Amino acid sequence: IMLLQETKNLATRTWSEHPTLRQALDYFVSSYERQLKALNPQARELSYTVEDLHVYIDSMADLSALIFAPATKHYMPRNKTYLKQQLLLQLQSAAR
């Protein structure tokens, strides 16, 4: 479960449920790309770096995840720092 709050306004709180952390991060990156396209409708191609994603994450009032641990049957909370690390690992793996 990914929990996201874009601004300090509580009305911006949303959540999304994904079977895996990988799919949650893919969803997050897709959302970021949709925002870039909306902000740059004339651009044929958009490019960004991992640092751009990190800045975007840091700009959010809150971003966290609850990751289910089957062995203990509970959800483990994960913060922005963890999500940025996992996002970097996932993008590096995809680039290979």
Secondary structure, 3 states (H helix, E strand, C coil): CEEEECCCCHHHEEEECCCCHHHHHHHHHHHHHHHHHHHCCCCCCCCCCHHHHHHHHHHCCEEEEEEEECCCCEEEEECHHHHHHHHHHHHHHHHC
